[in-house]
Amino acid sequence: MVRAAEAALADHHYVSALDIFVGMGLLAPAHVRDWRNGRIPYLERVIQGNLHKISRSMHAFRVWARGRGLKPRETAYLAGVRGPRRDLRFSKSGEPGIEQAYRTHFVSPELSARKQERLQARLSAPPEIVVFSTLRDSRCSQCHAELLHGSFLLVENGEPLCLTCADLDHLVYVPRGDPALSRRARKHSTLFAVVVQFSRTRKRYERQGILVEEAALEKAQEECLSDAPLRAYRRERDALRRSGEDEAPVERLAGKIRELFPACPPGEGKAIAVHTAARGSGRVGCSAAGRALDDAAVTLAVVAFIRHRHTRYDELRMRGTDRAWARQQVQPRIEEMLDTWRRSPESAVSTRPPARM
Ligand SMILES: [Zn+2]
């Protein structure tokens, strides 16, 4: 027990009950993974040895930690599963005292207060949304769009989804390489995802960058600019803007949105049109359906906009909630807004969108 604990402490400056049982060879890392993904109802089920032996080890662990002068820190363990956010369960009994003992990490007092705080935040964070940059051509399992080598996809229940079907196509990509920009963009974004790619040489997934909201990226760029007048940022951003300046499709789309949703505030209608028509591939504006200004495709773009802009959807996703459940939660609000926007402006009481639910 002591050897396992010391090794964990030397490696990451804290020791958890998981470290102890894995280190003692009583718990397989594969079982920990399954448990975190909700495939095992409680952890004690896959720890070798009877409950009596397990609780003796836990006791010895606490005595050792106290003797070592380590600081107890209760940590949240969140399940990476579908449905609302939920805490993982450790014990067969589920008794609060026992659960708390399992959740408690012992942290090295040598770590600075700031580092302890950061460690705590990292350990308690819900699982991140991970987007894969593909090495092979693939196909979206929902809309069947072709996903060429290098495009981004989300894997859900083992199936690839394009970013549009994954409700992530409103995000923009920030490649790694500018830590200050990435950190700020991430901080300002309600929803963000991490982009990884498999390295064949290193045989593991490596971070390529992040996907953040466009407004968050702009804000981060402004902040970086005010730090130091890096003209490169401005050039890059302006080039990005110019590339999306094909006015005709934007105007056509904006017109179509006005026709279908007369009470949609003009500013928002324009934002949807710009977003939909101007950039990226795979969005309705660029697809054949979008060029034909198919009503259903335009409505989908409006729905996606409402979902991200006027509901708690992105927040729910960031709290580790699964996509289907989060969508279901915000569906009534979306319907309500669509109805409001469909009415003619004269009959609408107010064109101001209702507050977020
Ligand atoms: Zn798709």
Residues whose N, C-alpha, C, O or C-beta is under 5 A from the ligand:
A	BS01	ZN	C140 Q142 C143 H144 A145 C162 C165
